[in-house]
Amino acid sequence: MIRKDFLRKIPLFSDLSDDELGLILTSSQQMHYKKKNIIIFYEGDPGDYLLVVLSGKIKVVLLGEHGQELILAILGPGSYAGEMSLLEGGHGQLLS
């Protein structure tokens, strides 16, 4: 269960009211992924959700033309990706 106090610690959500945080939580979906090479989304996929890391780590990579990985970021708890989708009316997806 995700709590408002966790979201409030994330700068993106820190100035929101309890009601606004509640709306985010009710429209969000918590997903669990097992540790391994699981692809959550591909480059070029529609950006219609926000990912918030609750626990664990997410590696953000681009694949080179010969399949080599270029690591762009390692996201840990409290990190997020896809924030630009919020401006386009997307929905949130919380990860742990």
Secondary structure, 3 states (H helix, E strand, C coil): CCCHHHHHCCCCCCCCCHHHHHHHHHCCEEECCCCCCCCCCCCCCCCCEEEEECCCCEEEEEECCCCCEEEEEEECCCCEECHHHHHHCCEEEEEC
